[in-house]
Amino acid sequence: MNQASRAVPKPEAEDKVIEFANQHGGLKAAMRLVDDVLRLKAESGLEVESIQSELQRLDKILTNIQQ
């Protein structure tokens, strides 16, 4: 994609990206997290919502096991 066809992000979108990066240990860590999620999505064939549901299910199982 060339520079002329790139969309200009809205300021509130930039704020959300900054907040996400700060919540996940800085820009490099946030970028790794996004890369990992995209790789998981590609390898599993699942949509992000399905991945999130599966992670929540696994978290519930682990929480019950640890108690």
mmCIF file as gemmi writes it, N, C-alpha and C atoms, coordinates in Angstrom:
data_model
loop_
_atom_site.group_PDB
_atom_site.id
_atom_site.type_symbol
_atom_site.label_atom_id
_atom_site.label_alt_id
_atom_site.label_comp_id
_atom_site.label_asym_id
_atom_site.label_entity_id
_atom_site.label_seq_id
_atom_site.pdbx_PDB_ins_code
_atom_site.Cartn_x
_atom_site.Cartn_y
_atom_site.Cartn_z
_atom_site.occupancy
_atom_site.B_iso_or_equiv
_atom_site.pdbx_formal_charge
_atom_site.auth_seq_id
_atom_site.auth_asym_id
_atom_site.pdbx_PDB_model_num
ATOM 1 N N . MET Axp A 1 ? 0.856 -1.174 0 1 0 ? 1 A 1
ATOM 2 C CA . MET Axp A 1 ? 0 0 0 1 0 ? 1 A 1
ATOM 3 C C . MET Axp A 1 ? 0.9 1.234 0 1 0 ? 1 A 1
ATOM 4 N N . ASN Axp A 2 ? 0.655 2.171 -0.887 1 0 ? 2 A 1
ATOM 5 C CA . ASN Axp A 2 ? 1.507 3.355 -0.918 1 0 ? 2 A 1
ATOM 6 C C . ASN Axp A 2 ? 0.979 4.432 0.013 1 0 ? 2 A 1
ATOM 7 N N . GLN Axp A 3 ? 1.789 5.445 0.23 1 0 ? 3 A 1
ATOM 8 C CA . GLN Axp A 3 ? 1.449 6.51 1.181 1 0 ? 3 A 1
ATOM 9 C C . GLN Axp A 3 ? 0.152 7.223 0.798 1 0 ? 3 A 1
ATOM 10 N N . ALA Axp A 4 ? -0.091 7.438 -0.495 1 0 ? 4 A 1
ATOM 11 C CA . ALA Axp A 4 ? -1.273 8.179 -0.932 1 0 ? 4 A 1
ATOM 12 C C . ALA Axp A 4 ? -2.565 7.44 -0.603 1 0 ? 4 A 1
ATOM 13 N N . SER Axp A 5 ? -2.548 6.11 -0.596 1 0 ? 5 A 1
ATOM 14 C CA . SER Axp A 5 ? -3.773 5.354 -0.366 1 0 ? 5 A 1
ATOM 15 C C . SER Axp A 5 ? -3.962 4.954 1.102 1 0 ? 5 A 1
ATOM 16 N N . ARG Axp A 6 ? -3.04 5.317 1.979 1 0 ? 6 A 1
ATOM 17 C CA . ARG Axp A 6 ? -3.174 4.975 3.397 1 0 ? 6 A 1
ATOM 18 C C . ARG Axp A 6 ? -4.187 5.886 4.069 1 0 ? 6 A 1
ATOM 19 N N . ALA Axp A 7 ? -5.033 5.295 4.875 1 0 ? 7 A 1
ATOM 20 C CA . ALA Axp A 7 ? -6.015 6.079 5.62 1 0 ? 7 A 1
ATOM 21 C C . ALA Axp A 7 ? -5.321 6.82 6.757 1 0 ? 7 A 1
ATOM 22 N N . VAL Axp A 8 ? -5.798 8.003 7.043 1 0 ? 8 A 1
ATOM 23 C CA . VAL Axp A 8 ? -5.265 8.791 8.15 1 0 ? 8 A 1
ATOM 24 C C . VAL Axp A 8 ? -6.059 8.409 9.396 1 0 ? 8 A 1
ATOM 25 N N . PRO Axp A 9 ? -5.378 7.915 10.444 1 0 ? 9 A 1
ATOM 26 C CA . PRO Axp A 9 ? -6.115 7.507 11.643 1 0 ? 9 A 1
ATOM 27 C C . PRO Axp A 9 ? -6.732 8.701 12.36 1 0 ? 9 A 1
ATOM 28 N N . LYS Axp A 10 ? -7.865 8.443 12.972 1 0 ? 10 A 1
ATOM 29 C CA . LYS Axp A 10 ? -8.516 9.477 13.772 1 0 ? 10 A 1
ATOM 30 C C . LYS Axp A 10 ? -7.749 9.638 15.078 1 0 ? 10 A 1
ATOM 31 N N . PRO Axp A 11 ? -7.732 10.845 15.647 1 0 ? 11 A 1
ATOM 32 C CA . PRO Axp A 11 ? -7.013 11.05 16.924 1 0 ? 11 A 1
ATOM 33 C C . PRO Axp A 11 ? -7.481 10.092 18.022 1 0 ? 11 A 1
ATOM 34 N N . GLU Axp A 12 ? -8.776 9.792 18.083 1 0 ? 12 A 1
ATOM 35 C CA . GLU Axp A 12 ? -9.257 8.884 19.134 1 0 ? 12 A 1
ATOM 36 C C . GLU Axp A 12 ? -8.75 7.459 18.902 1 0 ? 12 A 1
ATOM 37 N N . ALA Axp A 13 ? -8.521 7.082 17.651 1 0 ? 13 A 1
ATOM 38 C CA . ALA Axp A 13 ? -7.939 5.771 17.368 1 0 ? 13 A 1
ATOM 39 C C . ALA Axp A 13 ? -6.491 5.729 17.851 1 0 ? 13 A 1
ATOM 40 N N . GLU Axp A 14 ? -5.778 6.802 17.629 1 0 ? 14 A 1
ATOM 41 C CA . GLU Axp A 14 ? -4.396 6.879 18.112 1 0 ? 14 A 1
ATOM 42 C C . GLU Axp A 14 ? -4.359 6.785 19.635 1 0 ? 14 A 1
ATOM 43 N N . ASP Axp A 15 ? -5.298 7.433 20.294 1 0 ? 15 A 1
ATOM 44 C CA . ASP Axp A 15 ? -5.372 7.361 21.756 1 0 ? 15 A 1
ATOM 45 C C . ASP Axp A 15 ? -5.6 5.926 22.22 1 0 ? 15 A 1
ATOM 46 N N . LYS Axp A 16 ? -6.451 5.185 21.501 1 0 ? 16 A 1
ATOM 47 C CA . LYS Axp A 16 ? -6.721 3.794 21.875 1 0 ? 16 A 1
ATOM 48 C C . LYS Axp A 16 ? -5.478 2.933 21.677 1 0 ? 16 A 1
ATOM 49 N N . VAL Axp A 17 ? -4.726 3.192 20.617 1 0 ? 17 A 1
ATOM 50 C CA . VAL Axp A 17 ? -3.495 2.43 20.383 1 0 ? 17 A 1
ATOM 51 C C . VAL Axp A 17 ? -2.482 2.725 21.486 1 0 ? 17 A 1
ATOM 52 N N . ILE Axp A 18 ? -2.358 3.98 21.868 1 0 ? 18 A 1
ATOM 53 C CA . ILE Axp A 18 ? -1.44 4.363 22.941 1 0 ? 18 A 1
ATOM 54 C C . ILE Axp A 18 ? -1.856 3.689 24.247 1 0 ? 18 A 1
ATOM 55 N N . GLU Axp A 19 ? -3.155 3.711 24.545 1 0 ? 19 A 1
ATOM 56 C CA . GLU Axp A 19 ? -3.654 3.07 25.767 1 0 ? 19 A 1
ATOM 57 C C . GLU Axp A 19 ? -3.377 1.564 25.736 1 0 ? 19 A 1
ATOM 58 N N . PHE Axp A 20 ? -3.617 0.917 24.603 1 0 ? 20 A 1
ATOM 59 C CA . PHE Axp A 20 ? -3.354 -0.513 24.462 1 0 ? 20 A 1
ATOM 60 C C . PHE Axp A 20 ? -1.876 -0.806 24.698 1 0 ? 20 A 1
ATOM 61 N N . ALA Axp A 21 ? -1.002 -0.015 24.086 1 0 ? 21 A 1
ATOM 62 C CA . ALA Axp A 21 ? 0.44 -0.221 24.247 1 0 ? 21 A 1
ATOM 63 C C . ALA Axp A 21 ? 0.848 -0.057 25.707 1 0 ? 21 A 1
ATOM 64 N N . ASN Axp A 22 ? 0.327 0.955 26.364 1 0 ? 22 A 1
ATOM 65 C CA . ASN Axp A 22 ? 0.655 1.182 27.772 1 0 ? 22 A 1
ATOM 66 C C . ASN Axp A 22 ? 0.155 0.049 28.663 1 0 ? 22 A 1
ATOM 67 N N . GLN Axp A 23 ? -1.014 -0.503 28.347 1 0 ? 23 A 1
ATOM 68 C CA . GLN Axp A 23 ? -1.574 -1.588 29.148 1 0 ? 23 A 1
ATOM 69 C C . GLN Axp A 23 ? -0.817 -2.899 28.96 1 0 ? 23 A 1
ATOM 70 N N . HIS Axp A 24 ? -0.067 -3 27.864 1 0 ? 24 A 1
ATOM 71 C CA . HIS Axp A 24 ? 0.599 -4.259 27.547 1 0 ? 24 A 1
ATOM 72 C C . HIS Axp A 24 ? 2.117 -4.149 27.554 1 0 ? 24 A 1
ATOM 73 N N . GLY Axp A 25 ? 2.64 -3.257 28.379 1 0 ? 25 A 1
ATOM 74 C CA . GLY Axp A 25 ? 4.08 -3.208 28.594 1 0 ? 25 A 1
ATOM 75 C C . GLY Axp A 25 ? 4.872 -2.407 27.592 1 0 ? 25 A 1
ATOM 76 N N . GLY Axp A 26 ? 4.243 -1.478 26.917 1 0 ? 26 A 1
ATOM 77 C CA . GLY Axp A 26 ? 4.948 -0.637 25.955 1 0 ? 26 A 1
ATOM 78 C C . GLY Axp A 26 ? 4.707 -1.075 24.521 1 0 ? 26 A 1
ATOM 79 N N . LEU Axp A 27 ? 5.233 -0.289 23.609 1 0 ? 27 A 1
ATOM 80 C CA . LEU Axp A 27 ? 4.956 -0.501 22.193 1 0 ? 27 A 1
ATOM 81 C C . LEU Axp A 27 ? 5.474 -1.841 21.687 1 0 ? 27 A 1
ATOM 82 N N . LYS Axp A 28 ? 6.707 -2.188 22 1 0 ? 28 A 1
ATOM 83 C CA . LYS Axp A 28 ? 7.272 -3.444 21.491 1 0 ? 28 A 1
ATOM 84 C C . LYS Axp A 28 ? 6.503 -4.646 22.013 1 0 ? 28 A 1
ATOM 85 N N . ALA Axp A 29 ? 6.161 -4.639 23.286 1 0 ? 29 A 1
ATOM 86 C CA . ALA Axp A 29 ? 5.404 -5.755 23.86 1 0 ? 29 A 1
ATOM 87 C C . ALA Axp A 29 ? 4.01 -5.833 23.243 1 0 ? 29 A 1
ATOM 88 N N . ALA Axp A 30 ? 3.368 -4.694 23.027 1 0 ? 30 A 1
ATOM 89 C CA . ALA Axp A 30 ? 2.04 -4.671 22.415 1 0 ? 30 A 1
ATOM 90 C C . ALA Axp A 30 ? 2.108 -5.182 20.976 1 0 ? 30 A 1
ATOM 91 N N . MET Axp A 31 ? 3.153 -4.81 20.252 1 0 ? 31 A 1
ATOM 92 C CA . MET Axp A 31 ? 3.32 -5.285 18.878 1 0 ? 31 A 1
ATOM 93 C C . MET Axp A 31 ? 3.513 -6.802 18.853 1 0 ? 31 A 1
ATOM 94 N N . ARG Axp A 32 ? 4.284 -7.33 19.804 1 0 ? 32 A 1
ATOM 95 C CA . ARG Axp A 32 ? 4.472 -8.785 19.879 1 0 ? 32 A 1
ATOM 96 C C . ARG Axp A 32 ? 3.15 -9.477 20.168 1 0 ? 32 A 1
ATOM 97 N N . LEU Axp A 33 ? 2.352 -8.899 21.067 1 0 ? 33 A 1
ATOM 98 C CA . LEU Axp A 33 ? 1.054 -9.475 21.401 1 0 ? 33 A 1
ATOM 99 C C . LEU Axp A 33 ? 0.154 -9.521 20.173 1 0 ? 33 A 1
ATOM 100 N N . VAL Axp A 34 ? 0.089 -8.419 19.439 1 0 ? 34 A 1
ATOM 101 C CA . VAL Axp A 34 ? -0.73 -8.38 18.221 1 0 ? 34 A 1
ATOM 102 C C . VAL Axp A 34 ? -0.226 -9.408 17.212 1 0 ? 34 A 1
ATOM 103 N N . ASP Axp A 35 ? 1.093 -9.484 17.033 1 0 ? 35 A 1
ATOM 104 C CA . ASP Axp A 35 ? 1.665 -10.477 16.116 1 0 ? 35 A 1
ATOM 105 C C . ASP Axp A 35 ? 1.304 -11.898 16.542 1 0 ? 35 A 1
ATOM 106 N N . ASP Axp A 36 ? 1.387 -12.164 17.845 1 0 ? 36 A 1
ATOM 107 C CA . ASP Axp A 36 ? 1.054 -13.495 18.355 1 0 ? 36 A 1
ATOM 108 C C . ASP Axp A 36 ? -0.415 -13.837 18.105 1 0 ? 36 A 1
ATOM 109 N N . VAL Axp A 37 ? -1.304 -12.863 18.326 1 0 ? 37 A 1
ATOM 110 C CA . VAL Axp A 37 ? -2.74 -13.095 18.102 1 0 ? 37 A 1
ATOM 111 C C . VAL Axp A 37 ? -3.004 -13.344 16.614 1 0 ? 37 A 1
ATOM 112 N N . LEU Axp A 38 ? -2.38 -12.556 15.744 1 0 ? 38 A 1
ATOM 113 C CA . LEU Axp A 38 ? -2.57 -12.755 14.307 1 0 ? 38 A 1
ATOM 114 C C . LEU Axp A 38 ? -2.038 -14.114 13.862 1 0 ? 38 A 1
ATOM 115 N N . ARG Axp A 39 ? -0.905 -14.528 14.409 1 0 ? 39 A 1
ATOM 116 C CA . ARG Axp A 39 ? -0.346 -15.835 14.082 1 0 ? 39 A 1
ATOM 117 C C . ARG Axp A 39 ? -1.269 -16.953 14.581 1 0 ? 39 A 1
ATOM 118 N N . LEU Axp A 40 ? -1.77 -16.818 15.804 1 0 ? 40 A 1
ATOM 119 C CA . LEU Axp A 40 ? -2.697 -17.799 16.351 1 0 ? 40 A 1
ATOM 120 C C . LEU Axp A 40 ? -3.95 -17.889 15.496 1 0 ? 40 A 1
ATOM 121 N N . LYS Axp A 41 ? -4.455 -16.743 15.078 1 0 ? 41 A 1
ATOM 122 C CA . LYS Axp A 41 ? -5.641 -16.704 14.223 1 0 ? 41 A 1
ATOM 123 C C . LYS Axp A 41 ? -5.381 -17.444 12.921 1 0 ? 41 A 1
ATOM 124 N N . ALA Axp A 42 ? -4.244 -17.182 12.301 1 0 ? 42 A 1
ATOM 125 C CA . ALA Axp A 42 ? -3.913 -17.826 11.026 1 0 ? 42 A 1
ATOM 126 C C . ALA Axp A 42 ? -3.729 -19.333 11.196 1 0 ? 42 A 1
ATOM 127 N N . GLU Axp A 43 ? -3.045 -19.737 12.261 1 0 ? 43 A 1
ATOM 128 C CA . GLU Axp A 43 ? -2.752 -21.153 12.471 1 0 ? 43 A 1
ATOM 129 C C . GLU Axp A 43 ? -3.977 -21.947 12.925 1 0 ? 43 A 1
ATOM 130 N N . SER Axp A 44 ? -4.875 -21.309 13.658 1 0 ? 44 A 1
ATOM 131 C CA . SER Axp A 44 ? -6.028 -22.029 14.2 1 0 ? 44 A 1
ATOM 132 C C . SER Axp A 44 ? -7.239 -21.969 13.278 1 0 ? 44 A 1
ATOM 133 N N . GLY Axp A 45 ? -7.275 -20.966 12.408 1 0 ? 45 A 1
ATOM 134 C CA . GLY Axp A 45 ? -8.448 -20.784 11.563 1 0 ? 45 A 1
ATOM 135 C C . GLY Axp A 45 ? -9.623 -20.184 12.317 1 0 ? 45 A 1
ATOM 136 N N . LEU Axp A 46 ? -9.399 -19.768 13.567 1 0 ? 46 A 1
ATOM 137 C CA . LEU Axp A 46 ? -10.461 -19.185 14.382 1 0 ? 46 A 1
ATOM 138 C C . LEU Axp A 46 ? -10.477 -17.666 14.238 1 0 ? 46 A 1
ATOM 139 N N . GLU Axp A 47 ? -11.629 -17.089 14.423 1 0 ? 47 A 1
ATOM 140 C CA . GLU Axp A 47 ? -11.741 -15.645 14.479 1 0 ? 47 A 1
ATOM 141 C C . GLU Axp A 47 ? -11.323 -15.181 15.875 1 0 ? 47 A 1
ATOM 142 N N . VAL Axp A 48 ? -11.006 -13.921 16.005 1 0 ? 48 A 1
ATOM 143 C CA . VAL Axp A 48 ? -10.52 -13.385 17.28 1 0 ? 48 A 1
ATOM 144 C C . VAL Axp A 48 ? -11.541 -13.627 18.395 1 0 ? 48 A 1
ATOM 145 N N . GLU Axp A 49 ? -12.813 -13.493 18.088 1 0 ? 49 A 1
ATOM 146 C CA . GLU Axp A 49 ? -13.848 -13.709 19.105 1 0 ? 49 A 1
ATOM 147 C C . GLU Axp A 49 ? -13.826 -15.154 19.592 1 0 ? 49 A 1
ATOM 148 N N . SER Axp A 50 ? -13.61 -16.097 18.681 1 0 ? 50 A 1
ATOM 149 C CA . SER Axp A 50 ? -13.531 -17.513 19.071 1 0 ? 50 A 1
ATOM 150 C C . SER Axp A 50 ? -12.303 -17.774 19.929 1 0 ? 50 A 1
ATOM 151 N N . ILE Axp A 51 ? -11.195 -17.138 19.578 1 0 ? 51 A 1
ATOM 152 C CA . ILE Axp A 51 ? -9.97 -17.273 20.371 1 0 ? 51 A 1
ATOM 153 C C . ILE Axp A 51 ? -10.209 -16.725 21.773 1 0 ? 51 A 1
ATOM 154 N N . GLN Axp A 52 ? -10.863 -15.568 21.847 1 0 ? 52 A 1
ATOM 155 C CA . GLN Axp A 52 ? -11.146 -14.967 23.15 1 0 ? 52 A 1
ATOM 156 C C . GLN Axp A 52 ? -12.048 -15.876 23.983 1 0 ? 52 A 1
ATOM 157 N N . SER Axp A 53 ? -13.071 -16.45 23.374 1 0 ? 53 A 1
ATOM 158 C CA . SER Axp A 53 ? -13.962 -17.357 24.098 1 0 ? 53 A 1
ATOM 159 C C . SER Axp A 53 ? -13.206 -18.577 24.61 1 0 ? 53 A 1
ATOM 160 N N . GLU Axp A 54 ? -12.326 -19.127 23.78 1 0 ? 54 A 1
ATOM 161 C CA . GLU Axp A 54 ? -11.551 -20.294 24.183 1 0 ? 54 A 1
ATOM 162 C C . GLU Axp A 54 ? -10.612 -19.949 25.336 1 0 ? 54 A 1
ATOM 163 N N . LEU Axp A 55 ? -9.982 -18.785 25.272 1 0 ? 55 A 1
ATOM 164 C CA . LEU Axp A 55 ? -9.092 -18.361 26.359 1 0 ? 55 A 1
ATOM 165 C C . LEU Axp A 55 ? -9.865 -18.166 27.654 1 0 ? 55 A 1
ATOM 166 N N . GLN Axp A 56 ? -11.06 -17.615 27.572 1 0 ? 56 A 1
ATOM 167 C CA . GLN Axp A 56 ? -11.884 -17.443 28.768 1 0 ? 56 A 1
ATOM 168 C C . GLN Axp A 56 ? -12.279 -18.799 29.35 1 0 ? 56 A 1
ATOM 169 N N . ARG Axp A 57 ? -12.609 -19.755 28.473 1 0 ? 57 A 1
ATOM 170 C CA . ARG Axp A 57 ? -12.968 -21.098 28.926 1 0 ? 57 A 1
ATOM 171 C C . ARG Axp A 57 ? -11.778 -21.749 29.634 1 0 ? 57 A 1
ATOM 172 N N . LEU Axp A 58 ? -10.592 -21.623 29.031 1 0 ? 58 A 1
ATOM 173 C CA . LEU Axp A 58 ? -9.397 -22.203 29.635 1 0 ? 58 A 1
ATOM 174 C C . LEU Axp A 58 ? -9.046 -21.529 30.957 1 0 ? 58 A 1
ATOM 175 N N . ASP Axp A 59 ? -9.223 -20.209 31.025 1 0 ? 59 A 1
ATOM 176 C CA . ASP Axp A 59 ? -8.952 -19.488 32.259 1 0 ? 59 A 1
ATOM 177 C C . ASP Axp A 59 ? -9.88 -19.974 33.371 1 0 ? 59 A 1
ATOM 178 N N . LYS Axp A 60 ? -11.147 -20.213 33.037 1 0 ? 60 A 1
ATOM 179 C CA . LYS Axp A 60 ? -12.114 -20.707 34.027 1 0 ? 60 A 1
ATOM 180 C C . LYS Axp A 60 ? -11.695 -22.093 34.527 1 0 ? 60 A 1
ATOM 181 N N . ILE Axp A 61 ? -11.257 -22.95 33.603 1 0 ? 61 A 1
ATOM 182 C CA . ILE Axp A 61 ? -10.808 -24.285 33.988 1 0 ? 61 A 1
ATOM 183 C C . ILE Axp A 61 ? -9.594 -24.191 34.913 1 0 ? 61 A 1
ATOM 184 N N . LEU Axp A 62 ? -8.611 -23.369 34.537 1 0 ? 62 A 1
ATOM 185 C CA . LEU Axp A 62 ? -7.406 -23.241 35.361 1 0 ? 62 A 1
ATOM 186 C C . LEU Axp A 62 ? -7.705 -22.657 36.729 1 0 ? 62 A 1
ATOM 187 N N . THR Axp A 63 ? -8.607 -21.701 36.765 1 0 ? 63 A 1
ATOM 188 C CA . THR Axp A 63 ? -8.99 -21.104 38.051 1 0 ? 63 A 1
ATOM 189 C C . THR Axp A 63 ? -9.63 -22.153 38.949 1 0 ? 63 A 1
ATOM 190 N N . ASN Axp A 64 ? -10.487 -22.992 38.395 1 0 ? 64 A 1
ATOM 191 C CA . ASN Axp A 64 ? -11.133 -24.036 39.181 1 0 ? 64 A 1
ATOM 192 C C . ASN Axp A 64 ? -10.148 -25.102 39.629 1 0 ? 64 A 1
ATOM 193 N N . ILE Axp A 65 ? -9.158 -25.411 38.824 1 0 ? 65 A 1
ATOM 194 C CA . ILE Axp A 65 ? -8.171 -26.405 39.18 1 0 ? 65 A 1
ATOM 195 C C . ILE Axp A 65 ? -7.279 -25.9 40.325 1 0 ? 65 A 1
ATOM 196 N N . GLN Axp A 66 ? -6.904 -24.613 40.279 1 0 ? 66 A 1
ATOM 197 C CA . GLN Axp A 66 ? -6 -24.062 41.273 1 0 ? 66 A 1
ATOM 198 C C . GLN Axp A 66 ? -6.643 -23.891 42.636 1 0 ? 66 A 1
ATOM 199 N N . GLN Axp A 67 ? -7.95 -23.907 42.713 1 0 ? 67 A 1
ATOM 200 C CA . GLN Axp A 67 ? -8.635 -23.7 43.986 1 0 ? 67 A 1
ATOM 201 C C . GLN Axp A 67 ? -8.65 -24.921 44.832 1 0 ? 67 A 1
